[in-house]
Amino acid sequence: MPLIKIQTSISAPAKSDVETMLKSLSAKLAKHTGKPESYVMTAFEAEVPMTFAGNTDPACYIEIKSVGSMKPEQTQAMSQDFCQEVNQTLSVPKNRIYIEFADAKGYMWGWNGSTFG
């Protein structure tokens, strides 16, 4: 049920680097949300046309969604942790990364032919 989706304007690094980053983000998202990693999904899209601050320098947009509510201290910690990870792997400056956190109601999240609510 937790999801982290990364979209970036840069070219994709080596597949193994992307997979390593996604596996790391999966484990971290499970830890931050207190949810089993068996429910965590990660996604990565490179070469997405985007601007930030009126220019096309490397940028990144991250969506983090989870069933239930995330507290301010959780989102603050996740922002710090995930910006650091993405910066190290993709070399996108932290000040060019936006993160959107979204809580989902259980009945609005489907899985395995049912929902979580």
Rosetta constraint file for C-alpha pairs under 8 A:
AtomPair CA 1 CA 39 HARMONIC 5.20 0.50
AtomPair CA 1 CA 40 HARMONIC 5.77 0.50
AtomPair CA 1 CA 41 HARMONIC 7.25 0.50
AtomPair CA 1 CA 65 HARMONIC 7.77 0.50
AtomPair CA 1 CA 66 HARMONIC 5.72 0.50
AtomPair CA 1 CA 67 HARMONIC 6.23 0.50
AtomPair CA 1 CA 109 HARMONIC 7.37 0.50
AtomPair CA 2 CA 29 HARMONIC 7.25 0.50
AtomPair CA 2 CA 30 HARMONIC 7.46 0.50
AtomPair CA 2 CA 33 HARMONIC 7.74 0.50
AtomPair CA 2 CA 35 HARMONIC 7.57 0.50
AtomPair CA 2 CA 39 HARMONIC 6.67 0.50
AtomPair CA 2 CA 40 HARMONIC 4.92 0.50
AtomPair CA 2 CA 41 HARMONIC 6.42 0.50
AtomPair CA 2 CA 64 HARMONIC 7.16 0.50
AtomPair CA 2 CA 65 HARMONIC 5.51 0.50
AtomPair CA 2 CA 66 HARMONIC 4.23 0.50
AtomPair CA 2 CA 67 HARMONIC 6.87 0.50
AtomPair CA 3 CA 40 HARMONIC 5.82 0.50
AtomPair CA 3 CA 41 HARMONIC 4.84 0.50
AtomPair CA 3 CA 42 HARMONIC 5.79 0.50
AtomPair CA 3 CA 43 HARMONIC 7.99 0.50
AtomPair CA 3 CA 63 HARMONIC 7.52 0.50
AtomPair CA 3 CA 64 HARMONIC 5.51 0.50
AtomPair CA 3 CA 65 HARMONIC 5.13 0.50
AtomPair CA 3 CA 66 HARMONIC 6.43 0.50
AtomPair CA 4 CA 25 HARMONIC 7.74 0.50
AtomPair CA 4 CA 26 HARMONIC 7.74 0.50
AtomPair CA 4 CA 29 HARMONIC 7.71 0.50
AtomPair CA 4 CA 41 HARMONIC 6.52 0.50
AtomPair CA 4 CA 42 HARMONIC 4.96 0.50
AtomPair CA 4 CA 43 HARMONIC 6.45 0.50
AtomPair CA 4 CA 62 HARMONIC 6.86 0.50
AtomPair CA 4 CA 63 HARMONIC 5.57 0.50
AtomPair CA 4 CA 64 HARMONIC 4.60 0.50
AtomPair CA 4 CA 65 HARMONIC 6.73 0.50
AtomPair CA 5 CA 42 HARMONIC 5.73 0.50
AtomPair CA 5 CA 43 HARMONIC 4.60 0.50
AtomPair CA 5 CA 44 HARMONIC 5.92 0.50
AtomPair CA 5 CA 62 HARMONIC 5.56 0.50
AtomPair CA 5 CA 63 HARMONIC 5.10 0.50
AtomPair CA 5 CA 64 HARMONIC 6.65 0.50
AtomPair CA 6 CA 43 HARMONIC 6.13 0.50
AtomPair CA 6 CA 44 HARMONIC 4.81 0.50
AtomPair CA 6 CA 45 HARMONIC 6.18 0.50
AtomPair CA 6 CA 60 HARMONIC 7.03 0.50
AtomPair CA 6 CA 61 HARMONIC 5.96 0.50
AtomPair CA 6 CA 62 HARMONIC 4.57 0.50
AtomPair CA 6 CA 63 HARMONIC 6.64 0.50
AtomPair CA 7 CA 44 HARMONIC 6.02 0.50
AtomPair CA 7 CA 45 HARMONIC 4.74 0.50
AtomPair CA 7 CA 46 HARMONIC 5.99 0.50
AtomPair CA 7 CA 48 HARMONIC 6.49 0.50
AtomPair CA 7 CA 60 HARMONIC 5.70 0.50
AtomPair CA 7 CA 61 HARMONIC 5.21 0.50
AtomPair CA 7 CA 62 HARMONIC 6.31 0.50
AtomPair CA 8 CA 45 HARMONIC 6.38 0.50
AtomPair CA 8 CA 46 HARMONIC 5.06 0.50
AtomPair CA 8 CA 47 HARMONIC 6.11 0.50
AtomPair CA 8 CA 48 HARMONIC 5.69 0.50
AtomPair CA 8 CA 50 HARMONIC 7.83 0.50
AtomPair CA 8 CA 58 HARMONIC 7.38 0.50
AtomPair CA 8 CA 59 HARMONIC 5.77 0.50
AtomPair CA 8 CA 60 HARMONIC 4.26 0.50
AtomPair CA 8 CA 61 HARMONIC 6.30 0.50
AtomPair CA 9 CA 46 HARMONIC 5.95 0.50
AtomPair CA 9 CA 47 HARMONIC 4.48 0.50
AtomPair CA 9 CA 48 HARMONIC 4.72 0.50
AtomPair CA 9 CA 49 HARMONIC 5.66 0.50
AtomPair CA 9 CA 50 HARMONIC 6.03 0.50
AtomPair CA 9 CA 56 HARMONIC 7.93 0.50
AtomPair CA 9 CA 58 HARMONIC 5.67 0.50
AtomPair CA 9 CA 59 HARMONIC 5.70 0.50
AtomPair CA 9 CA 60 HARMONIC 6.57 0.50
AtomPair CA 10 CA 46 HARMONIC 5.90 0.50
AtomPair CA 10 CA 47 HARMONIC 5.14 0.50
AtomPair CA 10 CA 48 HARMONIC 7.54 0.50
AtomPair CA 10 CA 58 HARMONIC 5.82 0.50
AtomPair CA 10 CA 59 HARMONIC 7.41 0.50
AtomPair CA 10 CA 90 HARMONIC 7.93 0.50
AtomPair CA 11 CA 46 HARMONIC 5.57 0.50
AtomPair CA 11 CA 47 HARMONIC 5.17 0.50
AtomPair CA 12 CA 18 HARMONIC 7.72 0.50
AtomPair CA 12 CA 45 HARMONIC 7.90 0.50
AtomPair CA 12 CA 46 HARMONIC 5.20 0.50
AtomPair CA 12 CA 47 HARMONIC 7.07 0.50
AtomPair CA 13 CA 17 HARMONIC 6.41 0.50
AtomPair CA 13 CA 18 HARMONIC 6.56 0.50
AtomPair CA 13 CA 90 HARMONIC 7.29 0.50
AtomPair CA 14 CA 18 HARMONIC 6.49 0.50
AtomPair CA 15 CA 19 HARMONIC 6.14 0.50
AtomPair CA 16 CA 20 HARMONIC 6.06 0.50
AtomPair CA 17 CA 21 HARMONIC 6.16 0.50
AtomPair CA 17 CA 89 HARMONIC 7.32 0.50
AtomPair CA 18 CA 22 HARMONIC 6.11 0.50
AtomPair CA 18 CA 44 HARMONIC 7.84 0.50
AtomPair CA 18 CA 89 HARMONIC 7.96 0.50
AtomPair CA 19 CA 23 HARMONIC 6.09 0.50
AtomPair CA 20 CA 24 HARMONIC 6.19 0.50
AtomPair CA 21 CA 25 HARMONIC 6.10 0.50
AtomPair CA 21 CA 85 HARMONIC 7.43 0.50
AtomPair CA 21 CA 86 HARMONIC 7.76 0.50
AtomPair CA 21 CA 89 HARMONIC 6.92 0.50
AtomPair CA 22 CA 26 HARMONIC 5.99 0.50
AtomPair CA 22 CA 42 HARMONIC 6.12 0.50
AtomPair CA 22 CA 43 HARMONIC 7.47 0.50
AtomPair CA 22 CA 44 HARMONIC 7.89 0.50
AtomPair CA 23 CA 27 HARMONIC 6.38 0.50
AtomPair CA 24 CA 28 HARMONIC 6.22 0.50
AtomPair CA 25 CA 29 HARMONIC 5.90 0.50
AtomPair CA 25 CA 42 HARMONIC 7.59 0.50
AtomPair CA 25 CA 82 HARMONIC 7.24 0.50
AtomPair CA 25 CA 85 HARMONIC 7.85 0.50
AtomPair CA 26 CA 30 HARMONIC 6.26 0.50
AtomPair CA 26 CA 37 HARMONIC 6.71 0.50
AtomPair CA 26 CA 40 HARMONIC 6.10 0.50
AtomPair CA 26 CA 41 HARMONIC 6.92 0.50
AtomPair CA 26 CA 42 HARMONIC 6.40 0.50
AtomPair CA 27 CA 31 HARMONIC 6.30 0.50
AtomPair CA 27 CA 37 HARMONIC 6.28 0.50
AtomPair CA 28 CA 32 HARMONIC 6.08 0.50
AtomPair CA 29 CA 33 HARMONIC 6.04 0.50
AtomPair CA 29 CA 37 HARMONIC 7.89 0.50
AtomPair CA 29 CA 40 HARMONIC 7.42 0.50
AtomPair CA 29 CA 78 HARMONIC 7.78 0.50
AtomPair CA 30 CA 34 HARMONIC 5.62 0.50
AtomPair CA 30 CA 35 HARMONIC 5.03 0.50
AtomPair CA 30 CA 36 HARMONIC 5.83 0.50
AtomPair CA 30 CA 37 HARMONIC 5.06 0.50
AtomPair CA 30 CA 40 HARMONIC 6.64 0.50
AtomPair CA 31 CA 35 HARMONIC 6.92 0.50
AtomPair CA 32 CA 74 HARMONIC 6.64 0.50
AtomPair CA 32 CA 77 HARMONIC 7.97 0.50
AtomPair CA 32 CA 78 HARMONIC 6.89 0.50
AtomPair CA 33 CA 66 HARMONIC 7.90 0.50
AtomPair CA 33 CA 70 HARMONIC 7.55 0.50
AtomPair CA 33 CA 74 HARMONIC 7.66 0.50
AtomPair CA 35 CA 39 HARMONIC 7.35 0.50
AtomPair CA 35 CA 40 HARMONIC 7.90 0.50
AtomPair CA 36 CA 40 HARMONIC 7.23 0.50
AtomPair CA 50 CA 56 HARMONIC 6.39 0.50
AtomPair CA 50 CA 59 HARMONIC 7.28 0.50
AtomPair CA 51 CA 55 HARMONIC 5.19 0.50
AtomPair CA 51 CA 56 HARMONIC 4.69 0.50
AtomPair CA 51 CA 57 HARMONIC 7.28 0.50
AtomPair CA 51 CA 59 HARMONIC 7.23 0.50
AtomPair CA 52 CA 56 HARMONIC 6.55 0.50
AtomPair CA 52 CA 57 HARMONIC 7.47 0.50
AtomPair CA 52 CA 59 HARMONIC 6.58 0.50
AtomPair CA 52 CA 96 HARMONIC 6.84 0.50
AtomPair CA 58 CA 92 HARMONIC 5.79 0.50
AtomPair CA 58 CA 93 HARMONIC 7.73 0.50
AtomPair CA 58 CA 96 HARMONIC 7.32 0.50
AtomPair CA 59 CA 92 HARMONIC 6.01 0.50
AtomPair CA 59 CA 93 HARMONIC 7.52 0.50
AtomPair CA 59 CA 96 HARMONIC 5.03 0.50
AtomPair CA 59 CA 97 HARMONIC 5.92 0.50
AtomPair CA 60 CA 92 HARMONIC 6.97 0.50
AtomPair CA 60 CA 96 HARMONIC 6.43 0.50
AtomPair CA 60 CA 97 HARMONIC 4.73 0.50
AtomPair CA 60 CA 98 HARMONIC 6.46 0.50
AtomPair CA 61 CA 97 HARMONIC 5.79 0.50
AtomPair CA 61 CA 98 HARMONIC 4.98 0.50
AtomPair CA 61 CA 99 HARMONIC 5.96 0.50
AtomPair CA 61 CA 100 HARMONIC 7.86 0.50
AtomPair CA 62 CA 97 HARMONIC 7.47 0.50
AtomPair CA 62 CA 98 HARMONIC 6.19 0.50
AtomPair CA 62 CA 99 HARMONIC 4.61 0.50
AtomPair CA 62 CA 100 HARMONIC 6.22 0.50
AtomPair CA 63 CA 99 HARMONIC 5.80 0.50
AtomPair CA 63 CA 100 HARMONIC 4.88 0.50
AtomPair CA 63 CA 101 HARMONIC 6.17 0.50
AtomPair CA 63 CA 102 HARMONIC 7.69 0.50
AtomPair CA 64 CA 99 HARMONIC 7.28 0.50
AtomPair CA 64 CA 100 HARMONIC 6.10 0.50
AtomPair CA 64 CA 101 HARMONIC 4.86 0.50
AtomPair CA 64 CA 102 HARMONIC 6.22 0.50
AtomPair CA 65 CA 101 HARMONIC 5.92 0.50
AtomPair CA 65 CA 102 HARMONIC 4.73 0.50
AtomPair CA 65 CA 103 HARMONIC 5.78 0.50
AtomPair CA 65 CA 104 HARMONIC 6.80 0.50
AtomPair CA 66 CA 70 HARMONIC 7.90 0.50
AtomPair CA 66 CA 102 HARMONIC 6.68 0.50
AtomPair CA 66 CA 103 HARMONIC 5.30 0.50
AtomPair CA 66 CA 104 HARMONIC 5.77 0.50
AtomPair CA 67 CA 103 HARMONIC 5.75 0.50
AtomPair CA 67 CA 104 HARMONIC 4.56 0.50
AtomPair CA 67 CA 105 HARMONIC 5.65 0.50
AtomPair CA 67 CA 106 HARMONIC 5.63 0.50
AtomPair CA 67 CA 109 HARMONIC 7.38 0.50
AtomPair CA 67 CA 116 HARMONIC 7.90 0.50
AtomPair CA 68 CA 103 HARMONIC 5.78 0.50
AtomPair CA 68 CA 104 HARMONIC 6.09 0.50
AtomPair CA 68 CA 105 HARMONIC 6.30 0.50
AtomPair CA 68 CA 106 HARMONIC 7.25 0.50
AtomPair CA 69 CA 103 HARMONIC 5.36 0.50
AtomPair CA 69 CA 104 HARMONIC 7.66 0.50
AtomPair CA 70 CA 74 HARMONIC 6.20 0.50
AtomPair CA 70 CA 75 HARMONIC 6.67 0.50
AtomPair CA 70 CA 103 HARMONIC 6.68 0.50
AtomPair CA 71 CA 75 HARMONIC 6.44 0.50
AtomPair CA 72 CA 76 HARMONIC 6.09 0.50
AtomPair CA 73 CA 77 HARMONIC 6.18 0.50
AtomPair CA 74 CA 78 HARMONIC 6.07 0.50
AtomPair CA 75 CA 79 HARMONIC 5.92 0.50
AtomPair CA 75 CA 101 HARMONIC 7.23 0.50
AtomPair CA 76 CA 80 HARMONIC 6.38 0.50
AtomPair CA 77 CA 81 HARMONIC 6.11 0.50
AtomPair CA 78 CA 82 HARMONIC 5.76 0.50
AtomPair CA 79 CA 83 HARMONIC 5.82 0.50
AtomPair CA 79 CA 99 HARMONIC 6.98 0.50
AtomPair CA 80 CA 84 HARMONIC 6.20 0.50
AtomPair CA 81 CA 85 HARMONIC 6.35 0.50
AtomPair CA 82 CA 86 HARMONIC 6.05 0.50
AtomPair CA 83 CA 87 HARMONIC 5.89 0.50
AtomPair CA 83 CA 94 HARMONIC 5.78 0.50
AtomPair CA 83 CA 97 HARMONIC 6.92 0.50
AtomPair CA 84 CA 88 HARMONIC 6.13 0.50
AtomPair CA 84 CA 94 HARMONIC 7.17 0.50
AtomPair CA 85 CA 89 HARMONIC 6.19 0.50
AtomPair CA 86 CA 90 HARMONIC 5.58 0.50
AtomPair CA 86 CA 91 HARMONIC 7.14 0.50
AtomPair CA 86 CA 92 HARMONIC 6.97 0.50
AtomPair CA 87 CA 91 HARMONIC 4.66 0.50
AtomPair CA 87 CA 92 HARMONIC 4.96 0.50
AtomPair CA 87 CA 93 HARMONIC 5.86 0.50
AtomPair CA 87 CA 94 HARMONIC 6.10 0.50
AtomPair CA 88 CA 92 HARMONIC 7.88 0.50
AtomPair CA 92 CA 96 HARMONIC 6.72 0.50
AtomPair CA 92 CA 97 HARMONIC 7.32 0.50
AtomPair CA 93 CA 97 HARMONIC 7.01 0.50
AtomPair CA 104 CA 108 HARMONIC 6.41 0.50
AtomPair CA 104 CA 109 HARMONIC 6.89 0.50
AtomPair CA 105 CA 109 HARMONIC 6.92 0.50
AtomPair CA 105 CA 117 HARMONIC 7.18 0.50
AtomPair CA 106 CA 115 HARMONIC 6.47 0.50
AtomPair CA 106 CA 116 HARMONIC 4.33 0.50
AtomPair CA 106 CA 117 HARMONIC 3.98 0.50
AtomPair CA 107 CA 115 HARMONIC 5.39 0.50
AtomPair CA 107 CA 116 HARMONIC 5.59 0.50
AtomPair CA 107 CA 117 HARMONIC 4.04 0.50
AtomPair CA 108 CA 115 HARMONIC 7.03 0.50
AtomPair CA 108 CA 116 HARMONIC 7.74 0.50
AtomPair CA 108 CA 117 HARMONIC 7.57 0.50
AtomPair CA 109 CA 115 HARMONIC 5.52 0.50
AtomPair CA 109 CA 116 HARMONIC 6.11 0.50
AtomPair CA 109 CA 117 HARMONIC 7.85 0.50
AtomPair CA 110 CA 114 HARMONIC 5.56 0.50
AtomPair CA 110 CA 115 HARMONIC 4.13 0.50
AtomPair CA 110 CA 116 HARMONIC 6.57 0.50
AtomPair CA 111 CA 115 HARMONIC 5.65 0.50
AtomPair CA 111 CA 116 HARMONIC 7.44 0.50
